[in-house]
Amino acid sequence: MIYAENVPRKSPLVIGHRGAPGYRPEHTRSSYELAMAMGVDAVEPDVVATSDGVLVVRHENEISGTTDVAERPEFEDRQTTKSVDGHRITGWFTEDFTWAELETLRCRERLPEVRGTSASFDGQQRMLRLTEVLDLVRAGSLEHGREIGVVLEVKHATHFAGIGLDLAPLIERDLRASGWADGALPLVIESFESTVLGQLRERRIAASYIYLIEATGRPHDLFSVHGRAARTYRSTVSPEGLDELIGRVDGVSVNKRMLLSRGSRIVPDAHARGLRVFTWTCRPENAFLASDYRSAGGPAEFGHYEEEWAVIADSGVDGVFVDHPDLGVEFFRR
């Protein structure tokens, strides 16, 4: 398995973040196919669940921003307000639909004001199940003649468990059915919640386990149990916090702001403990760049992204998530 060794790489893995969302609506078939054609080492599907236990790939369980559900009169009565990971959100949620219902929706660009080219593909593609993405990547590896991996992000596991939809057994079901659970294919599993990572390790899913780290706040699974006594994300990547991760996960994936901070020691501290470090998300548009790297023009204009990415590359990071796979492959493999 190409991600098994916890050693620094000469160049980081380039991971197509939700496929190639700089060019196609995220998590669509064409987004994944384009990312693989552009040379990524892996693609990243996010998984959430339907009411009938089907795992679908969406960045969030609230889907009004990435599908046409809000324009579908037959689903008008499904709009509701929920608390998800401590945030009040109004919209339409995957767990209130069956897969047969979601299959009728069509995907759209989440950020049309920034990514107009991607938005031109709105309404053309349906949502995908996790099993479809796994099969798509296997086929893509054969088509392109190289091993392409999957970095599977588990979303809102505590929320789903609270409504009777435990994600760990559903993920195990789909990985085993698709032949991705025994180590024959390159698999990484990641989450902002360490509890579900532990549950999947206990199920003997052969994968590398990566703990996602935000720049602020606390993980919801720990906060729901320990309140403000729960360790913060930032303290998790302190030397003491990293010590606690040894043997529990294979690495961390941090918000890029944490690597851009002057004097950041996250990468060398993690490597000294046998842990790898990924970072998210490398994007070229001004809207997403740190202020020092923005150019003149609006949010959709490309800024001085190579200067920002150089700082990230120089940190010695082991994997980068990119929205524009062609730019990421060209830059990080120089």
BALOBA-1460 file (C-alpha; in Angstrom, 3 decimals):
// residues 334
<rec num="1" residu="m" x="0.000" y="0.000" z="0.000"/>
<rec num="2" residu="i" x="1.685" y="3.201" z="-1.161"/>
<rec num="3" residu="y" x="0.732" y="5.254" z="1.890"/>
<rec num="4" residu="a" x="1.791" y="2.800" z="4.575"/>
<rec num="5" residu="e" x="5.246" y="4.090" z="5.484"/>
<rec num="6" residu="n" x="5.346" y="6.922" z="8.000"/>
<rec num="7" residu="v" x="8.428" y="8.524" z="6.474"/>
<rec num="8" residu="p" x="8.902" y="11.948" z="4.879"/>
<rec num="9" residu="r" x="8.495" y="11.995" z="1.075"/>
<rec num="10" residu="k" x="10.729" y="13.730" z="-1.440"/>
<rec num="11" residu="s" x="7.599" y="15.329" z="-2.865"/>
<rec num="12" residu="p" x="4.152" y="15.358" z="-1.301"/>
<rec num="13" residu="l" x="1.241" y="13.258" z="-2.421"/>
<rec num="14" residu="v" x="-1.031" y="15.398" z="-4.590"/>
<rec num="15" residu="i" x="-4.636" y="14.678" z="-3.660"/>
<rec num="16" residu="g" x="-7.582" y="15.820" z="-5.768"/>
<rec num="17" residu="h" x="-9.773" y="17.505" z="-3.159"/>
<rec num="18" residu="r" x="-13.315" y="16.320" z="-4.002"/>
<rec num="19" residu="g" x="-11.949" y="15.572" z="-7.455"/>
<rec num="20" residu="a" x="-11.074" y="18.631" z="-9.507"/>
<rec num="21" residu="p" x="-13.515" y="21.254" z="-8.137"/>
<rec num="22" residu="g" x="-11.592" y="24.120" z="-9.679"/>
<rec num="23" residu="y" x="-13.003" y="22.937" z="-13.003"/>
<rec num="24" residu="r" x="-16.090" y="20.795" z="-12.335"/>
<rec num="25" residu="p" x="-18.749" y="20.709" z="-9.588"/>
<rec num="26" residu="e" x="-17.240" y="18.896" z="-6.609"/>
<rec num="27" residu="h" x="-17.828" y="15.197" z="-6.011"/>
<rec num="28" residu="t" x="-19.211" y="14.588" z="-9.501"/>
<rec num="29" residu="r" x="-18.102" y="11.854" z="-11.866"/>
<rec num="30" residu="s" x="-16.465" y="14.346" z="-14.226"/>
<rec num="31" residu="s" x="-14.653" y="16.004" z="-11.314"/>
<rec num="32" residu="y" x="-13.052" y="12.721" z="-10.255"/>
<rec num="33" residu="e" x="-12.301" y="11.632" z="-13.818"/>
<rec num="34" residu="l" x="-10.604" y="14.946" z="-14.587"/>
<rec num="35" residu="a" x="-8.494" y="14.789" z="-11.425"/>
<rec num="36" residu="m" x="-7.233" y="11.336" z="-12.318"/>
<rec num="37" residu="a" x="-6.501" y="12.372" z="-15.894"/>
<rec num="38" residu="m" x="-4.485" y="15.318" z="-14.562"/>
<rec num="39" residu="g" x="-2.191" y="13.002" z="-12.651"/>
<rec num="40" residu="v" x="-3.186" y="13.055" z="-8.970"/>
<rec num="41" residu="d" x="-1.930" y="10.408" z="-6.575"/>
<rec num="42" residu="a" x="-5.372" y="10.112" z="-4.967"/>
<rec num="43" residu="v" x="-8.829" y="11.646" z="-4.837"/>
<rec num="44" residu="e" x="-10.787" y="12.621" z="-1.752"/>
<rec num="45" residu="p" x="-14.482" y="11.752" z="-1.379"/>
<rec num="46" residu="d" x="-16.369" y="12.998" z="1.696"/>
<rec num="47" residu="v" x="-19.091" y="10.628" z="2.913"/>
<rec num="48" residu="v" x="-22.464" y="11.253" z="4.552"/>
<rec num="49" residu="a" x="-25.482" y="8.981" z="4.902"/>
<rec num="50" residu="t" x="-29.048" y="8.793" z="3.618"/>
<rec num="51" residu="s" x="-32.071" y="7.761" z="5.671"/>
<rec num="52" residu="d" x="-31.806" y="4.239" z="4.271"/>
<rec num="53" residu="g" x="-28.116" y="3.856" z="5.088"/>
<rec num="54" residu="v" x="-26.557" y="4.584" z="1.708"/>
<rec num="55" residu="l" x="-23.239" y="6.433" z="1.823"/>
<rec num="56" residu="v" x="-23.141" y="9.313" z="-0.643"/>
<rec num="57" residu="v" x="-20.293" y="11.690" z="-1.448"/>
<rec num="58" residu="r" x="-21.031" y="15.259" z="-0.402"/>
<rec num="59" residu="h" x="-18.899" y="17.764" z="1.463"/>
<rec num="60" residu="e" x="-21.744" y="18.312" z="3.932"/>
<rec num="61" residu="n" x="-24.983" y="16.596" z="4.819"/>
<rec num="62" residu="e" x="-26.735" y="19.912" z="4.033"/>
<rec num="63" residu="i" x="-27.020" y="19.873" z="0.248"/>
<rec num="64" residu="s" x="-28.780" y="23.040" z="-0.898"/>
<rec num="65" residu="g" x="-25.464" y="24.620" z="-1.925"/>
<rec num="66" residu="t" x="-24.319" y="21.744" z="-4.123"/>
<rec num="67" residu="t" x="-27.557" y="20.403" z="-5.631"/>
<rec num="68" residu="d" x="-30.820" y="21.728" z="-7.055"/>
<rec num="69" residu="v" x="-32.868" y="20.442" z="-4.091"/>
<rec num="70" residu="a" x="-34.095" y="23.933" z="-3.128"/>
<rec num="71" residu="e" x="-35.721" y="24.278" z="-6.550"/>
<rec num="72" residu="r" x="-37.521" y="20.956" z="-6.423"/>
<rec num="73" residu="p" x="-41.129" y="21.503" z="-5.293"/>
<rec num="74" residu="e" x="-41.584" y="17.849" z="-4.352"/>
<rec num="75" residu="f" x="-38.955" y="18.306" z="-1.623"/>
<rec num="76" residu="e" x="-40.030" y="21.723" z="-0.354"/>
<rec num="77" residu="d" x="-41.349" y="20.224" z="2.894"/>
<rec num="78" residu="r" x="-37.956" y="18.648" z="3.686"/>
<rec num="79" residu="q" x="-36.364" y="21.986" z="4.521"/>
<rec num="80" residu="t" x="-35.610" y="22.144" z="8.225"/>
<rec num="81" residu="t" x="-33.237" y="23.558" z="10.828"/>
<rec num="82" residu="k" x="-30.830" y="21.284" z="12.695"/>
<rec num="83" residu="s" x="-27.860" y="21.472" z="14.994"/>
<rec num="84" residu="v" x="-24.877" y="19.827" z="13.318"/>
<rec num="85" residu="d" x="-21.645" y="19.735" z="15.315"/>
<rec num="86" residu="g" x="-22.932" y="22.570" z="17.456"/>
<rec num="87" residu="h" x="-23.966" y="24.835" z="14.558"/>
<rec num="88" residu="r" x="-27.567" y="25.721" z="13.703"/>
<rec num="89" residu="i" x="-28.106" y="25.127" z="9.996"/>
<rec num="90" residu="t" x="-31.227" y="25.528" z="7.881"/>
<rec num="91" residu="g" x="-31.525" y="23.540" z="4.700"/>
<rec num="92" residu="w" x="-32.009" y="20.089" z="3.248"/>
<rec num="93" residu="f" x="-30.099" y="17.174" z="4.765"/>
<rec num="94" residu="t" x="-29.087" y="13.847" z="3.257"/>
<rec num="95" residu="e" x="-30.363" y="11.883" z="6.253"/>
<rec num="96" residu="d" x="-33.912" y="13.061" z="5.456"/>
<rec num="97" residu="f" x="-33.867" y="11.481" z="1.989"/>
<rec num="98" residu="t" x="-33.619" y="7.981" z="0.606"/>
<rec num="99" residu="w" x="-30.977" y="7.260" z="-1.996"/>
<rec num="100" residu="a" x="-33.709" y="6.864" z="-4.618"/>
<rec num="101" residu="e" x="-34.797" y="10.444" z="-3.887"/>
<rec num="102" residu="l" x="-31.292" y="11.902" z="-3.857"/>
<rec num="103" residu="e" x="-30.515" y="10.181" z="-7.138"/>
<rec num="104" residu="t" x="-33.036" y="12.456" z="-8.836"/>
<rec num="105" residu="l" x="-31.161" y="15.625" z="-7.836"/>
<rec num="106" residu="r" x="-28.539" y="17.309" z="-10.008"/>
<rec num="107" residu="c" x="-25.248" y="18.750" z="-8.817"/>
<rec num="108" residu="r" x="-24.106" y="22.337" z="-9.041"/>
<rec num="109" residu="e" x="-21.055" y="24.448" z="-8.298"/>
<rec num="110" residu="r" x="-20.841" y="25.483" z="-4.643"/>
<rec num="111" residu="l" x="-18.983" y="28.764" z="-5.352"/>
<rec num="112" residu="p" x="-20.312" y="30.067" z="-8.696"/>
<rec num="113" residu="e" x="-19.123" y="33.613" z="-8.037"/>
<rec num="114" residu="v" x="-15.537" y="32.357" z="-7.846"/>
<rec num="115" residu="r" x="-15.682" y="29.388" z="-10.220"/>
<rec num="116" residu="g" x="-17.836" y="30.352" z="-13.142"/>
<rec num="117" residu="t" x="-16.317" y="27.737" z="-15.450"/>
<rec num="118" residu="s" x="-17.312" y="24.975" z="-13.071"/>
<rec num="119" residu="a" x="-20.788" y="26.480" z="-12.712"/>
<rec num="120" residu="s" x="-21.283" y="26.092" z="-16.466"/>
<rec num="121" residu="f" x="-21.612" y="22.352" z="-15.777"/>
<rec num="122" residu="d" x="-24.483" y="22.794" z="-13.309"/>
<rec num="123" residu="g" x="-27.435" y="20.467" z="-13.659"/>
<rec num="124" residu="q" x="-25.664" y="17.851" z="-15.764"/>
<rec num="125" residu="q" x="-24.697" y="15.188" z="-13.247"/>
<rec num="126" residu="r" x="-26.301" y="13.300" z="-10.384"/>
<rec num="127" residu="m" x="-24.866" y="12.574" z="-6.963"/>
<rec num="128" residu="l" x="-22.634" y="9.528" z="-6.471"/>
<rec num="129" residu="r" x="-22.581" y="6.775" z="-3.894"/>
<rec num="130" residu="l" x="-19.293" y="5.912" z="-2.212"/>
<rec num="131" residu="t" x="-19.229" y="2.529" z="-3.937"/>
<rec num="132" residu="e" x="-19.439" y="4.246" z="-7.317"/>
<rec num="133" residu="v" x="-16.429" y="6.436" z="-6.518"/>
<rec num="134" residu="l" x="-14.421" y="3.434" z="-5.340"/>
<rec num="135" residu="d" x="-15.192" y="1.602" z="-8.583"/>
<rec num="136" residu="l" x="-14.403" y="4.753" z="-10.579"/>
<rec num="137" residu="v" x="-10.951" y="5.075" z="-9.015"/>
<rec num="138" residu="r" x="-10.156" y="1.408" z="-9.559"/>
<rec num="139" residu="a" x="-11.079" y="1.805" z="-13.231"/>
<rec num="140" residu="g" x="-9.086" y="5.045" z="-13.433"/>
<rec num="141" residu="s" x="-5.979" y="3.315" z="-12.131"/>
<rec num="142" residu="l" x="-6.230" y="0.758" z="-14.925"/>
<rec num="143" residu="e" x="-6.981" y="3.374" z="-17.569"/>
<rec num="144" residu="h" x="-4.050" y="5.618" z="-16.625"/>
<rec num="145" residu="g" x="-1.618" y="2.816" z="-15.856"/>
<rec num="146" residu="r" x="-0.720" y="3.883" z="-12.341"/>
<rec num="147" residu="e" x="-1.931" y="3.296" z="-8.800"/>
<rec num="148" residu="i" x="-4.449" y="5.939" z="-7.693"/>
<rec num="149" residu="g" x="-5.621" y="6.032" z="-4.119"/>
<rec num="150" residu="v" x="-8.667" y="7.130" z="-2.173"/>
<rec num="151" residu="v" x="-8.529" y="9.489" z="0.801"/>
<rec num="152" residu="l" x="-11.901" y="8.906" z="2.420"/>
<rec num="153" residu="e" x="-13.141" y="11.647" z="4.738"/>
<rec num="154" residu="v" x="-15.786" y="10.687" z="7.300"/>
<rec num="155" residu="k" x="-18.116" y="13.617" z="7.951"/>
<rec num="156" residu="h" x="-20.155" y="14.390" z="11.089"/>
<rec num="157" residu="a" x="-19.877" y="10.916" z="12.608"/>
<rec num="158" residu="t" x="-21.167" y="11.982" z="16.041"/>
<rec num="159" residu="h" x="-24.170" y="13.717" z="14.474"/>
<rec num="160" residu="f" x="-25.080" y="10.657" z="12.419"/>
<rec num="161" residu="a" x="-24.606" y="8.298" z="15.355"/>
<rec num="162" residu="g" x="-27.018" y="10.463" z="17.341"/>
<rec num="163" residu="i" x="-29.783" y="9.824" z="14.812"/>
<rec num="164" residu="g" x="-29.159" y="6.092" z="14.545"/>
<rec num="165" residu="l" x="-26.891" y="6.090" z="11.510"/>
<rec num="166" residu="d" x="-23.509" y="4.847" z="12.753"/>
<rec num="167" residu="l" x="-21.087" y="5.501" z="9.922"/>
<rec num="168" residu="a" x="-18.361" y="2.984" z="10.828"/>
<rec num="169" residu="p" x="-20.352" y="-0.166" z="9.921"/>
<rec num="170" residu="l" x="-21.687" y="1.486" z="6.767"/>
<rec num="171" residu="i" x="-18.170" y="2.417" z="5.684"/>
<rec num="172" residu="e" x="-16.890" y="-1.075" z="6.434"/>
<rec num="173" residu="r" x="-19.749" y="-2.551" z="4.401"/>
<rec num="174" residu="d" x="-18.943" y="-0.469" z="1.323"/>
<rec num="175" residu="l" x="-15.164" y="-0.833" z="1.547"/>
<rec num="176" residu="r" x="-15.369" y="-4.615" z="1.858"/>
<rec num="177" residu="a" x="-17.962" y="-4.922" z="-0.904"/>
<rec num="178" residu="s" x="-15.771" y="-2.842" z="-3.230"/>
<rec num="179" residu="g" x="-12.495" y="-4.587" z="-2.387"/>
<rec num="180" residu="w" x="-10.892" y="-1.589" z="-0.684"/>
<rec num="181" residu="a" x="-10.660" y="-2.931" z="2.889"/>
<rec num="182" residu="d" x="-7.822" y="-5.470" z="2.769"/>
<rec num="183" residu="g" x="-4.838" y="-3.313" z="1.833"/>
<rec num="184" residu="a" x="-4.635" y="-4.298" z="-1.822"/>
<rec num="185" residu="l" x="-5.531" y="-0.754" z="-2.878"/>
<rec num="186" residu="p" x="-4.141" y="2.514" z="-1.459"/>
<rec num="187" residu="l" x="-6.591" y="3.825" z="1.129"/>
<rec num="188" residu="v" x="-6.417" y="6.644" z="3.648"/>
<rec num="189" residu="i" x="-9.264" y="7.337" z="6.077"/>
<rec num="190" residu="e" x="-9.485" y="10.766" z="7.678"/>
<rec num="191" residu="s" x="-11.842" y="12.631" z="9.963"/>
<rec num="192" residu="f" x="-12.038" y="15.650" z="12.247"/>
<rec num="193" residu="e" x="-13.299" y="13.178" z="14.872"/>
<rec num="194" residu="s" x="-10.813" y="10.643" z="16.238"/>
<rec num="195" residu="t" x="-13.566" y="8.449" z="17.698"/>
<rec num="196" residu="v" x="-14.734" y="7.156" z="14.326"/>
<rec num="197" residu="l" x="-11.137" y="6.600" z="13.225"/>
<rec num="198" residu="g" x="-10.698" y="4.330" z="16.239"/>
<rec num="199" residu="q" x="-13.905" y="2.493" z="15.421"/>
<rec num="200" residu="l" x="-12.728" y="1.773" z="11.887"/>
<rec num="201" residu="r" x="-9.299" y="0.631" z="13.066"/>
<rec num="202" residu="e" x="-11.038" y="-1.803" z="15.412"/>
<rec num="203" residu="r" x="-12.894" y="-3.187" z="12.390"/>
<rec num="204" residu="r" x="-9.510" y="-4.010" z="10.830"/>
<rec num="205" residu="i" x="-9.897" y="-1.842" z="7.781"/>
<rec num="206" residu="a" x="-6.420" y="-1.801" z="6.239"/>
<rec num="207" residu="a" x="-5.753" y="1.889" z="5.738"/>
<rec num="208" residu="s" x="-3.658" y="4.786" z="6.904"/>
<rec num="209" residu="y" x="-5.562" y="6.849" z="9.492"/>
<rec num="210" residu="i" x="-5.199" y="10.615" z="9.419"/>
<rec num="211" residu="y" x="-6.588" y="13.002" z="12.025"/>
<rec num="212" residu="l" x="-7.899" y="16.223" z="10.481"/>
<rec num="213" residu="i" x="-6.936" y="19.343" z="12.430"/>
<rec num="214" residu="e" x="-8.637" y="22.729" z="12.280"/>
<rec num="215" residu="a" x="-6.790" y="25.944" z="13.122"/>
<rec num="216" residu="t" x="-9.269" y="26.727" z="15.900"/>
<rec num="217" residu="g" x="-11.881" y="25.016" z="18.061"/>
<rec num="218" residu="r" x="-12.303" y="21.514" z="19.461"/>
<rec num="219" residu="p" x="-13.383" y="18.252" z="17.796"/>
<rec num="220" residu="h" x="-17.111" y="17.739" z="18.206"/>
<rec num="221" residu="d" x="-16.893" y="14.117" z="19.348"/>
<rec num="222" residu="l" x="-14.648" y="15.047" z="22.286"/>
<rec num="223" residu="f" x="-16.449" y="18.287" z="23.068"/>
<rec num="224" residu="s" x="-19.795" y="16.455" z="23.251"/>
<rec num="225" residu="v" x="-18.340" y="14.285" z="26.034"/>
<rec num="226" residu="h" x="-15.854" y="16.516" z="27.840"/>
<rec num="227" residu="g" x="-17.045" y="20.035" z="27.063"/>
<rec num="228" residu="r" x="-14.360" y="22.693" z="27.341"/>
<rec num="229" residu="a" x="-12.060" y="20.178" z="29.011"/>
<rec num="230" residu="a" x="-11.622" y="18.521" z="25.612"/>
<rec num="231" residu="r" x="-8.260" y="19.115" z="23.981"/>
<rec num="232" residu="t" x="-8.313" y="21.824" z="21.314"/>
<rec num="233" residu="y" x="-7.258" y="21.107" z="17.767"/>
<rec num="234" residu="r" x="-4.296" y="23.443" z="18.119"/>
<rec num="235" residu="s" x="-3.041" y="21.737" z="21.255"/>
<rec num="236" residu="t" x="-3.365" y="18.375" z="19.485"/>
<rec num="237" residu="v" x="-0.407" y="19.301" z="17.254"/>
<rec num="238" residu="s" x="1.737" y="20.527" z="20.132"/>
<rec num="239" residu="p" x="4.585" y="18.152" z="21.072"/>
<rec num="240" residu="e" x="2.527" y="16.834" z="23.996"/>
<rec num="241" residu="g" x="-0.565" y="16.396" z="21.837"/>
<rec num="242" residu="l" x="1.368" y="14.580" z="19.124"/>
<rec num="243" residu="d" x="2.797" y="12.240" z="21.757"/>
<rec num="244" residu="e" x="-0.762" y="11.156" z="22.547"/>
<rec num="245" residu="l" x="-1.436" y="10.306" z="18.892"/>
<rec num="246" residu="i" x="1.412" y="7.816" z="18.562"/>
<rec num="247" residu="g" x="-0.065" y="4.375" z="17.932"/>
<rec num="248" residu="r" x="-3.570" y="5.773" z="17.499"/>
<rec num="249" residu="v" x="-3.273" y="7.399" z="14.063"/>
<rec num="250" residu="d" x="-0.702" y="7.492" z="11.288"/>
<rec num="251" residu="g" x="-0.638" y="11.236" z="10.872"/>
<rec num="252" residu="v" x="-2.439" y="14.554" z="10.922"/>
<rec num="253" residu="s" x="-3.863" y="16.787" z="8.212"/>
<rec num="254" residu="v" x="-3.769" y="20.440" z="9.173"/>
<rec num="255" residu="n" x="-5.338" y="23.640" z="7.953"/>
<rec num="256" residu="k" x="-2.682" y="25.253" z="5.747"/>
<rec num="257" residu="r" x="-2.753" y="28.401" z="7.888"/>
<rec num="258" residu="m" x="-0.995" y="26.391" z="10.582"/>
<rec num="259" residu="l" x="1.945" y="25.682" z="8.263"/>
<rec num="260" residu="l" x="2.061" y="29.254" z="6.970"/>
<rec num="261" residu="s" x="2.439" y="30.610" z="10.502"/>
<rec num="262" residu="r" x="5.951" y="31.857" z="11.122"/>
<rec num="263" residu="g" x="8.023" y="29.370" z="13.070"/>
<rec num="264" residu="s" x="5.588" y="26.460" z="12.671"/>
<rec num="265" residu="r" x="7.102" y="23.236" z="14.029"/>
<rec num="266" residu="i" x="4.233" y="20.905" z="13.183"/>
<rec num="267" residu="v" x="5.948" y="18.974" z="10.388"/>
<rec num="268" residu="p" x="9.297" y="18.291" z="12.077"/>
<rec num="269" residu="d" x="7.611" y="17.566" z="15.402"/>
<rec num="270" residu="a" x="5.247" y="15.072" z="13.750"/>
<rec num="271" residu="h" x="7.990" y="13.431" z="11.699"/>
<rec num="272" residu="a" x="10.105" y="13.007" z="14.825"/>
<rec num="273" residu="r" x="7.257" y="10.879" z="16.213"/>
<rec num="274" residu="g" x="6.743" y="8.810" z="13.078"/>
<rec num="275" residu="l" x="3.618" y="10.733" z="12.065"/>
<rec num="276" residu="r" x="2.948" y="12.137" z="8.616"/>
<rec num="277" residu="v" x="1.498" y="15.571" z="7.870"/>
<rec num="278" residu="f" x="-0.970" y="16.476" z="5.132"/>
<rec num="279" residu="t" x="-2.396" y="19.957" z="4.581"/>
<rec num="280" residu="w" x="-5.525" y="21.486" z="3.044"/>
<rec num="281" residu="t" x="-6.390" y="23.162" z="0.788"/>
<rec num="282" residu="c" x="-4.045" y="24.591" z="-1.869"/>
<rec num="283" residu="r" x="-6.095" y="26.870" z="-4.099"/>
<rec num="284" residu="p" x="-4.863" y="29.569" z="-6.492"/>
<rec num="285" residu="e" x="-7.708" y="32.105" z="-6.261"/>
<rec num="286" residu="n" x="-7.360" y="35.279" z="-4.215"/>
<rec num="287" residu="a" x="-10.438" y="34.276" z="-2.218"/>
<rec num="288" residu="f" x="-8.488" y="31.415" z="-0.624"/>
<rec num="289" residu="l" x="-4.928" y="32.713" z="-0.413"/>
<rec num="290" residu="a" x="-3.361" y="34.166" z="2.704"/>
<rec num="291" residu="s" x="-3.393" y="37.972" z="2.458"/>
<rec num="292" residu="d" x="0.347" y="38.191" z="1.727"/>
<rec num="293" residu="y" x="-0.103" y="36.244" z="-1.496"/>
<rec num="294" residu="r" x="-3.147" y="37.924" z="-3.052"/>
<rec num="295" residu="s" x="-2.864" y="39.840" z="-6.293"/>
<rec num="296" residu="a" x="-4.793" y="42.793" z="-7.643"/>
<rec num="297" residu="g" x="-8.259" y="41.896" z="-8.860"/>
<rec num="298" residu="g" x="-11.276" y="40.160" z="-7.435"/>
<rec num="299" residu="p" x="-11.736" y="36.976" z="-5.420"/>
<rec num="300" residu="a" x="-11.817" y="34.782" z="-8.543"/>
<rec num="301" residu="e" x="-8.480" y="36.047" z="-9.886"/>
<rec num="302" residu="f" x="-5.435" y="33.864" z="-9.419"/>
<rec num="303" residu="g" x="-3.035" y="35.384" z="-6.931"/>
<rec num="304" residu="h" x="0.611" y="34.671" z="-6.196"/>
<rec num="305" residu="y" x="-0.276" y="31.125" z="-5.293"/>
<rec num="306" residu="e" x="3.097" y="29.634" z="-6.161"/>
<rec num="307" residu="e" x="4.717" y="31.762" z="-3.472"/>
<rec num="308" residu="e" x="2.266" y="30.448" z="-0.877"/>
<rec num="309" residu="w" x="2.625" y="26.881" z="-2.093"/>
<rec num="310" residu="a" x="6.417" y="27.172" z="-1.917"/>
<rec num="311" residu="v" x="6.193" y="27.835" z="1.819"/>
<rec num="312" residu="i" x="4.018" y="24.742" z="2.183"/>
<rec num="313" residu="a" x="6.348" y="22.588" z="0.077"/>
<rec num="314" residu="d" x="9.405" y="23.818" z="1.972"/>
<rec num="315" residu="s" x="7.809" y="22.722" z="5.248"/>
<rec num="316" residu="g" x="8.396" y="19.092" z="4.230"/>
<rec num="317" residu="v" x="4.699" y="18.200" z="4.232"/>
<rec num="318" residu="d" x="3.783" y="14.678" z="3.055"/>
<rec num="319" residu="g" x="0.530" y="15.383" z="1.222"/>
<rec num="320" residu="v" x="-1.376" y="18.351" z="-0.178"/>
<rec num="321" residu="f" x="-5.019" y="18.679" z="-1.130"/>
<rec num="322" residu="v" x="-5.595" y="20.682" z="-4.305"/>
<rec num="323" residu="d" x="-8.658" y="21.948" z="-6.164"/>
<rec num="324" residu="h" x="-6.815" y="22.402" z="-9.471"/>
<rec num="325" residu="p" x="-4.974" y="19.089" z="-9.934"/>
<rec num="326" residu="d" x="-3.005" y="20.181" z="-13.015"/>
<rec num="327" residu="l" x="-1.526" y="23.131" z="-11.119"/>
<rec num="328" residu="g" x="-0.862" y="21.008" z="-8.030"/>
<rec num="329" residu="v" x="0.836" y="18.206" z="-9.947"/>
<rec num="330" residu="e" x="2.975" y="20.648" z="-11.940"/>
<rec num="331" residu="f" x="4.061" y="22.630" z="-8.888"/>
<rec num="332" residu="f" x="4.592" y="20.018" z="-6.192"/>
<rec num="333" residu="r" x="6.397" y="17.557" z="-8.471"/>
<rec num="334" residu="r" x="8.962" y="19.996" z="-9.822"/>
